[in-house]
Amino acid sequence: MRHLLSAACGLVLTCALAGPGTAEDLAEKAAPLAAGAGPVVVELFTSQGCVSCPPADEFFASLTKDKRVIALSLHVDYWDYIGWEDSFGSAAFTERQKEYARTIGSRTIYTPQFIIGGVERIEGFDPEATLKALADHVAAKSPVTLVVTREGDNLVIRAKADPPLEAPARVELARYMPEATVDIERGENAGKIVTYRNIVTEWESLGDWAGQEPLEVSIPITGSNPAVVFIQDVSGKGAKAAGPGQIFAAAVAP
């Protein structure tokens, strides 16, 4: 589903159902992690109110099982007007999707949409393109090494860049709910029961890191939901505007 940033009307995109074995397909097409590489962040922008999204949500569920992937499902709120308010929807996630669009000079946003490593944009549901992009990113090296640990009631983040970064990068923290099943009663998906996975419930930007000297920061953390930290370029280098770009490194707190 496509939306103009300034409007809420859209065009349904044709989607093929995810076939069986999507996790196995990734295993076949993605090489082992290269030296200096880490897990690849996959962001899925989705909505309980979007008729095109359930196949993508099912495919996304298979990606959550692969240790080379950190899969995050961000529910947007711009489909709520159709008749079903997404119980996980957030204006903040809609804004993040818009920021990705602005970075490349686009005036449109889509659901479903996969963003891989902060740079590859898969608009609509295209398993083959998604798996190919994942395979490329899994095999890529990164200058940033990131380690995240829980120490008592604190989350300790340590990072270093070799070579140093050319521009500051942003340190982001996301918390997610591993799984929830929703009985959708109204809207385009009325009557469907969908199990969602890795649903982002909290998002916080912790600040910018220059990427010259090693980073070590400790922040308080509560609750049992997993925490993901990632370091993302926001300089807009090679893009139309400053905004979210390449994710240099990511880690889930154990």
Disulfide bonds with the S-S distance in Angstrom:
none
